[in-house]
Amino acid sequence: MKKIFIIMFAGILLSSCVDTVILPYSKTTDENYWKTKDEVSSVVAKAYLNMTDATFMRNLIVWSDFRSDEFTYTDNITEGLRDALVEMYTQNTQPTNTFTSWGALYTTINYCNIVLEKAEQTLSVDPAYTEGDYQAHRSQVLALRSLCYFYLVRVFRDVPLTAGAYMSNAQEMEIAQSDPNTVLQYCIDGLLEAEPNAMTADAYTGTNAWRNYGYITKDGIWAILADIYLWRASVNHSLEDYKQAIVYCDKVLESKKNQHVKYDWEVEDEANPYNLYDYQDYYSQIFGDQNSEESIFELQYNDNVSLCQMYHKFKNNNSGYGYLKVSGSYGNIGSNNVFIKESDMRLWESIYDANTSADNYDVRKMVSQSGRLGSMTKESRTSRTYSGYSQNWIVYRITDVLLMKAEAMMSAYMLENGFKDGTEIKEGDYTRQQVFNIVQYVNSRSIPTTNLADDSLKWSTYQKYDMERLVLEERARELCFEGKRWFDLMRYNYRHVDGVNYNKILADQSAFVENYDPMLSLVVRKYSSGASSMKVRIPTEPYLYMPINDAEKKVNSKLKQNPVYSTNETTARN
């Protein structure tokens, strides 16, 4: 059943800001508003809806996928967003670049804060609005707010924590940035507050079942917590945070397992404990049919124009390409590339005309509406209309969580034993075996059963292998083009550098940590030429983050620019 958000809003949104926060439509500030359950539900829905904003969707793709080794830009497009993409591709991003805007995220945060400030008063005036309704709404917006701030920290690092809801442009809106550890703890506190009253992941049935994936449930809260703890552990080299990441991954995995075992007489499949779809069905079930059982949280779309623009048709039905092209390191099979086996169906499901030794390729994942059903032959680009491009954006799904757990286990093992990478082996090395088993489980479901014996990952082959890199590579294969890769590479970088100060904003620091060369080598492998010159353009930590847009600084004088983009400060290098 296709999802529908009911929004009781009309008119033009007013613009003002703590950094271009968009104020709510004036109706929500009227003293006669907040009188009914439907009115509260509408503002909660608006918070979700703002996460599907066209700018936000484009930014999600560019901030993670395009900045990584996944994408190049389409060279024969000479209009629209092309110049902004070229600027980023050449590692020359300017504070005027359209992709440096954070307004869409702060818009959602503001709607969340409005609900947190206003919804409680509806309890006393509408008998239909129960305490349970209120707590469910409160839980969702606390979680959404935390998710938005988590994106902001990973993209901009030093960001303002807004002081409550903004209802009028007469309010004082100038706020200084907080350091990332403060913001991450704020996110964790909000999620822990939301957890007890969150909906379970199977709360809705029938035509409303999409809400189990379109709303943030307990599973969604646990997935965000696992992700934040994994990030913070990687930056701060915290064993306790790695352990917390594993705890919350396990909560999600246990919940997903229980959702499949519905009757006492059903026996758990030991070979497939989380009931993953097989290689023939997984694409159509996850990317063709929205809100699949493997999903945890999806942004709901009835018309995802931005995804179409980036991956398929940049302007209209007559435009033959999307803005982005898949790099050869993903499209070609090889030991130094992402896909190492012809029998891995994810290559053929994700990329058109794969493995032709080209420099770049067209995206297939989330573009095609049908799976390959085990076909490992080249498939040319197929048509899909520009309008009505109703592809959801998956924020979390179960294989993401499985691989987060593997990463946290391997990283905790390395930290606890004083290892610098995943290649060092300890006698009785059960952790590395467990990590391998998770990767093998995710990997094997994408191999046609006729080839499984020959082509699946085997411990006997990989037991001497760098397990940290194996997890990183499996995440690249499983989650390519889904907004994960740059953040994965950043965690990889942080695990291998010392001296990062996440308790102080960059503008207040005078020396900066050098980035990890193996991570940089992965980032620049998408360049068909000049890779070494691109590597030297991202030498230290500040280069991992986007600049603050000039427009934001004009309306908030307390903002301090990332030093590498400031005309008044020295370039950030050791």
PyMOL commands that set and color helices and strands:
alter all, ss='L'
color gray80, all
select helices_A, chain A and resi 26-29+37-50+54-66+82-89+98-100+103-124+131-156+180-197+206-208+211-214+218-236+239-260+282-288+305-311+328-331+345-350+398-416+430-444+449-455+459-462+467-479+485-495+506-508+517-526+531-535+541-544+550-555+563-565
alter helices_A, ss='H'
color red, helices_A
select strands_A, chain A and resi 71-73+159-160+177-178+295-299+324-327+360-361+393-397
alter strands_A, ss='S'
color yellow, strands_A
deselect
rebuild
show_as cartoon
